[in-house]
Amino acid sequence: MAQTAVIYHPDFELHDTGNSHPETRSRARIIYDFIKNSDINHELAWLKPEPVDLRWIKKIHGVDYINHVENACLSGENIIDQGDTKACPASFEIARLAAGAAIKGVDHVMNNEFKNAFCCCRPPGHHALHRSAMGFCFFNNIAIAARYAQEKYAINKILIIDWDVHHGNGTQDSFYEDSSVFFFSTHQYPFYPGTGAAEEKGAGAGMGYTLNIPMRAGANIESYRHAFNLSLAPAAEKFRPDLILISAGFDAHRDDPLAAISLEDEDFGELTTLVVDIAERFCHGRIVSVLEGGYNLSALPRSVYQHLNILKSVTP
């Protein structure tokens, strides 16, 4: 029986960002095609998500903002809030579908139907703020999934690991004063979106529950290995999460056009192994991984393959 669910829907391609946008409509499909034709496909279970109920989006985003996105998309606006977040009339519903993929992953993992899940979805989410779209993101998929998991399954503590090359400012902002969600991020710095300094550690009740590990341009797996082993592992030991969510961006790949980090395909497998080890120790191996960035259309599916190859190999 498969241990890993891959959550995908062909409708993700309906979010049309135009011919020249890096977050191209074909990103999720290219991953789907590559994995479906790979040697690990028979060890995976493919599932389709449904659009998330708006009440869960409201846990992270303001009602006026949600209405703004819906109305802007339906009226044909092709830029939402900031110039890098492109939209089409279908974008609101497909953004709901992406968040629905993350929630479906939580359901299947928390109900012990699968050990872990990878959500092959778009648009991405980790830059989306409470009242603003940003960085190709409309709704913060991983933050919505975290709140959903806490409320639906009475989970006390969630660890979010964000290895996207861009800092997940929206996710950090969502939980900056919250001690029930620990946010760990490795990212190129200084770089877009300009947040993620090591000094950003949380505030109020959340002080000490944000851990940023800025990476210099050119950083390779040695720097990431150091960050995961010497920073993330001790933090997880102290926090002892009930569930791990991964903001799985693959744009730290050396061939990605939007950044300057030097990870190779197989390095994403190593990072996954390190996270699996933490999950096995503290939360029965429960991991839900959600696609964020990754814009080289050759490196992206190869990197996801390495990620899935580790996830599907966990002990039942």
Secondary structure, 3 states (H helix, E strand, C coil): CCCEEEECCHHHHHCCCCCCCCCCCCHHHHHHHHHHCCCCHHHEEEECCCCCCHHHHCCCCCHHHHHHHHHHHHCCCCECCCCCCECCCCHHHHHHHHHHHHHHHHHHHHCCCCCEEEECCCCCCCCCECCECECCECCCHHHHHHHHHHHHHCCCCEEEEECCCCCCHHHHHHCCCCCCEEEEEEEECCCCCCCCCCCCCCCHHHCCCEEEEEECCCCCHHHHHHHHHHHHHHHHHHHCCCEEEEEECCCCECCCCCCCCCECHHHHHHHHHHHHHHHHHHCCCCEEEEECCCCCCCHHHHHHHHHHHHHCCCCC
